[in-house]
Amino acid sequence: MELYHWTIVALLGCLIAELLTGEFLFLGMAISLVPIGVIHATTDEFSFSRDFTILAVGTAIAAYALRRAFRHRGDTNGTKKDISKY
């Protein structure tokens, strides 16, 4: 198997893990594996430091963006009423 095939397998594994957990971390990892797969398909070389850097930075950016885009509006709004008052 070519190197980019293993990247696609890792991407699908992250998508399956995302379906099981419901967090945005694995979806961010899957999104950041796309450019790594393109690099592996075009150059057919493996560089651990380059791939790990792309994965780490891409995951952080994608997870932050996904959490900001799909957050619950009720999570950030505080109540103005006293909840102890009957």
Summary of the structure (lengths in Angstrom):
residues: 86
radius of gyration: 18.5
end to end distance: 67.3
largest distance: 67.8
contacts: 207
relative contact order: 0.14
helix: 74%
strand: 0%
